[in-house]
Amino acid sequence: MLIDAHAHLDQYDDALDAALAEIAEHRILTVSTAMDLPSYERTRRIVARCPLVLPAFGVHPWRAAQYVDRLDDLHAAIAGSPMLGEIGLDHRFVEDASEYPAQRTVFELFLAAARDQDKIINLHTSGAEAETLDLLTRYGIRRAIIHWYSGPLDLLRRMAAEGFYFTVGVEVRYSERIRCIAREIPSAQLLTETDNPGGEKWLGGGPGMPGLIHDVIRALAEVRHATTGEVAETVSENFARLVGDDPRLAGIRRMLLEGAGASGGPVRSTRMPGPG
């Protein structure tokens, strides 16, 4: 089974049917992260149509200012979501520092919930990697997916030492900087993503479709001197380990175990070449 650990299926609009058909055809377990409450409601409707979609509720840092004065409105969705995200901080694309306190307030609400409810979080860290790590440590967060990491290598190593997981996405096909990061991620903490449908378009391509995960895997295999089967299997095993025995994700773990080896041979423990 393939893993897309960070996408935004609710943003597909007219291409949603085609996207879900690709997910089913290629058996891509897809974490669909929300950016706000309306986004999460759309995502929940999509989940009802495809068992391979895992919903995650979050308030993206770009939307934090809209929710900082209505935090009580978020509690029900937080409690009902099996994973939390996309959440975090952004000091790179958001240049107005007056928005940073709102980002932090909303982020800390989610971190407290993740700690108290023992939930995996799916993180945006652009330009705020050090502050994000400080907050993750302060709140005792143990299960986190760092989405599309592009920060300093020394901070990546510190985050990796805490046991956090990292996604590599479509930019690995375009950027030597991201390829360097992809080589640095420990094998046991490597995940794949697309950030569909907008990630590929942002990089100058067309709207991303789920099948792009194959291109990510091929690029990772080249960068890490592995086969595509080894990369796919390692990522699937990593996601299963991250899910662990979380009762909210029992169905996901069962699918992972049943689908193990479906895209790359029999079930086995792999050690993919590369760090870790």
Secondary structure as GFF3:
##gff-version 3
##sequence-region A 1 276
A	DSSP	beta_strand	2	7	.	.	.	ID=ss1
A	DSSP	three_ten_helix	9	11	.	.	.	ID=ss2
A	DSSP	three_ten_helix	13	15	.	.	.	ID=ss3
A	DSSP	alpha_helix	16	26	.	.	.	ID=ss4
A	DSSP	beta_strand	28	33	.	.	.	ID=ss5
A	DSSP	alpha_helix	37	47	.	.	.	ID=ss6
A	DSSP	beta_strand	53	56	.	.	.	ID=ss7
A	DSSP	three_ten_helix	61	66	.	.	.	ID=ss8
A	DSSP	three_ten_helix	71	74	.	.	.	ID=ss9
A	DSSP	alpha_helix	75	80	.	.	.	ID=ss10
A	DSSP	beta_strand	84	88	.	.	.	ID=ss11
A	DSSP	three_ten_helix	97	99	.	.	.	ID=ss12
A	DSSP	alpha_helix	100	117	.	.	.	ID=ss13
A	DSSP	beta_strand	121	124	.	.	.	ID=ss14
A	DSSP	alpha_helix	129	138	.	.	.	ID=ss15
A	DSSP	beta_strand	144	146	.	.	.	ID=ss16
A	DSSP	alpha_helix	153	161	.	.	.	ID=ss17
A	DSSP	beta_strand	165	168	.	.	.	ID=ss18
A	DSSP	three_ten_helix	170	173	.	.	.	ID=ss19
A	DSSP	alpha_helix	176	184	.	.	.	ID=ss20
A	DSSP	three_ten_helix	187	189	.	.	.	ID=ss21
A	DSSP	beta_strand	190	192	.	.	.	ID=ss22
A	DSSP	alpha_helix	198	202	.	.	.	ID=ss23
A	DSSP	alpha_helix	212	223	.	.	.	ID=ss24
A	DSSP	alpha_helix	228	243	.	.	.	ID=ss25
A	DSSP	three_ten_helix	247	249	.	.	.	ID=ss26
A	DSSP	alpha_helix	250	259	.	.	.	ID=ss27
###
